[in-house]
Structure formats: C-alpha cells, structure tokens
Amino acid sequence: MADEDDEGGFGGLYENGHWTWDEQTQGLLFVSDLPPAHVEAVQITSKAPTGTIEFRDDIDLIEQLRYKRRYQRKPTPGKVDLVTLQDVKDIALYTAPVSILSPMLIDLLHLPSTERFLRALIFCCAYYLQIAEEMSKRIADLANKVRTKQCEILENQFRENLSDLRILVAKEYCILLIGGGEMKKFHHMGKEKKRRSLSDKDARLFETFVRMSVQIVYLALGRRNFHQIELECHRVLKSEIFNTVEHTLKTGYHSKMIPEEKKVLMGACVHHVKKLNTRSPLMNEMFCRRPIDFRLMGLGVIKYTQLSTRLDFLHLVVSGPEEKLLESNMSVGLIGMPRSLFDIMLRPIVGQTTEKSKASVMSAKSIQRKSLQAPQRLYPEIILPPRDSIEMDLPSVFPDTSAEVRPVSQTQLRRWRNRFIRLTKPTSATVAAAAPVVPARAVSA
C-alpha cells in the first residue's frame, strides 16, 4: 500500500543523475548528481515547547502530490466531496514540525470530543473576527453619528452570542481538563487520578495541543488574521495573565479597546482576582450569572427530544454532518464547503467564486465591509438565530440518553501514527553514529 511507502520514496528511480559506462561490470551505471543525503535525527523534547513554533507553508508541488497520494482523505463514494475537519487536521499534521508531535497528541486530535471542541473553537473565532470587524466599523462611525439605545441593544446581542459560543468551547474544554469520558487516558494523574501528577508531560501535551488548535483554526478560516486568532485562543484558554503570546508580542490590544468594544468582545463574565485564583474566560463563562439554556452544555453529547431553532443551529455547528451544513447554506469556516473549490492545501483555486457558492449566504453589504488589507473571506457570514426566552425553572428530570457520536476516521489516525513512527525511527546511519567506539584489545605477541 502507498501508506507503507517510505516518506522519501516519491518520484522516479532514475532522476537527477546521468548514465556512464562501467568498465568493471561492462554495463551502464547510473550516477546521481545530488549530494549525499544528510541523515538528521529528529529530536523529541520532553519539556513544553517554548518560543515560536513555525508550521511549513511553502509546500512545493512534489510534496503536495506526495501528501495527496499518501495522507489526504479519500472521498466517500456516492457522497458529495466536502471539506471536513479531518481535512484541516491532516494539513496541520503534515506541515507541523515533527519535534512537537507525539503519539499521544495524534490520538488526542482523533477523538469525537476533540472534534466537537475544534469545531466550536473554529466557529467561535470566526464569529469573534466578524464582530471585531463590525465593532471597528461602528467605532469609526461614532465620529459622525450619535449613540442611541438601539446601539446598546444590538451590541448586547453580539455579546450574548459570543458568550454562548464560548460555552460550546468551554463544555468540551472542561472534559479535557478534568479527564472525563474518553479523555481519561490523557489526564496527568492517570485514569483513576491516583498517581503523582506528571506536570512536565501535561504541560508539553497541553501547549502543543493549544498550538495545534490555533493552526487548525487558522487553516479552517482561510489563512487570515493569524495573530488575532492566536491571541484570542490563548486568552480564552489561559486567561490574560498567562497569555504567553501577548507577553511576547506586547500588542496591548486590551488597553486599546474602548469600553463599548471591550464589553462586547470580552464579555460580561470577566473576573480579575489574585493570580492563584484566576480562572480562564471559558471557565468564567461556565459559572457566569446570566440566563443560560442548560441544553447548551450537552449539545452533541446528550440526545434532546426537541431543540429550538437556535440550539438546532448550534448543534449542527458542533457535531452535524457536513452534508447538512451544505443543505442549510452554512459552514464552519471552510468546513462544509465543496472541496473542489480548493487545492490540495485548501487554498482557493484561482477563478473559483467561493462567495457565490451554494454554501454562501453572504450579502453584498457585508462584502463591501471587508478590509482591503485582509485576505478575502472564503466562508459565509455568520447569522445566528435569535435567542429564545429562557425558562429559569429547571426540569424535574434531566435527559441522560447519549447522542449519536460521529465516528472519527480511524484510517487517517493510523496513517499519521505510522508516519510519526517512520519519521522518528532511528536510521542505521544514525545508530552507527551514536554507537560508542569500543577500542580493540591489544594482542600479545
């Protein structure tokens, strides 16, 4: 099978060389014109990665063909070929530095709970960027307009929408932190939480998972606004105090926001306490004192007999099949859009009109609002259904029937496991170089 081929075995057998006549064998001999291959051992660090982690973005045509042949998800016969979250994860894994990968990280990325987390994070970041752009325009308009009560009503809707989307991310994030369900084997204190904490191992897994999540969101949103995505992901997952990206870049974007903008983008559940008692914004959203529909906490996990229009929309975002996204004229970033609109690396094909695709409902007015400096948005504008009136009286019995879990591709999981093993397996040259030199015994006369 092609999956079992060696990573460097792509291409013809007689390339980049010339033929000469060998007098000893009395035959033609192929001589390569390439310099001797340099064998480099991949170092897998044991500590959490620090500094900038660069993903490869200059994949040439040969590597793209190799990726398509060996690692790209094959379309399902009889179904419309749409972009899936697995496609985005595959590109992130293929372009990631091998030094930050590990079998545990690859397994973690191929879990239903992780997929729900990533889809919710992609959608939340997409809406955050959209509202940030809208708020920038509104702030610029304040120079010529007067704020009215309607402005506050509309901005409160933006804030509540962002808070609900953060809850979708937070409910899966909590499962990861406490090691619940299928996340048990990834907990730093073991499945039973009885052993000594493996803090270094946990820090490495968490940091690499966060960086990989940022890259997945960046790819799923059409490779635009990377720094905004990175800053927001680190803020909601770690809090402002432990936002290492902000400490490095020193953008000071919090202090530059006017109160109205900060209220909308940061939300109303921001608590400033002592460092040891600090909780991330996602945890603050879970324990926020505001009317919250309890069914938000179980979307994609608990089976509900009846959902409102808004909750049905959000359920489709978190765990709905891509075919239903296309039927509903919506997408989660690029997820749910026809794969024929993009090349192997999920870049838009020149000449394809993604704006007018069936999955797009973007209006002409929103197109005019796009920044001329930012890349063109490839996915539809997000229009959330209005919130329903929330009944504060909880039901006498909560539903406990599990929802149907969407399976994760075991074929792709096996491919990335095998690739990691091949890339980190010591070669004979590496083993020989690392072997200690044993001096020969002196032979007596």
Protein Blocks (a to p, Z undefined) as FASTA:
>chain_A
ZZlpcfklgccfbgciaddddfklopacdddfbdcdddddddddfbdcehjddddfbbcf
klmmmmmmmmpccddehiacdddfklmmmmmmmmpcfklgcfklmmmmmcfklmmmmmmm
mmmmmmmmmmmmmmmmmmmmmmmmccdfklmmmmmmmmmmmmmmmmmmmmmmmmmmnopa
jlmmmpcnbjnopaccdfklmmmmmmmmmmmmmmmmmmmnoppaklmmmmmmmmmmnojm
lmmklmmnonolmmmpcfklmmmmnopabccddfklpccfklmmmmpccdddfklmmgok
accfbdcfklmmmmmmmmpcfklmmmnopaehjgopafklpcfkopacehiafklmmkbc
cdfklmmmpcfkbccdfbdcddddddddddfbdcfbdcfbdcddddddfklmmmmmmmmm
mmmpccfklmmmmpccdddddddZZ
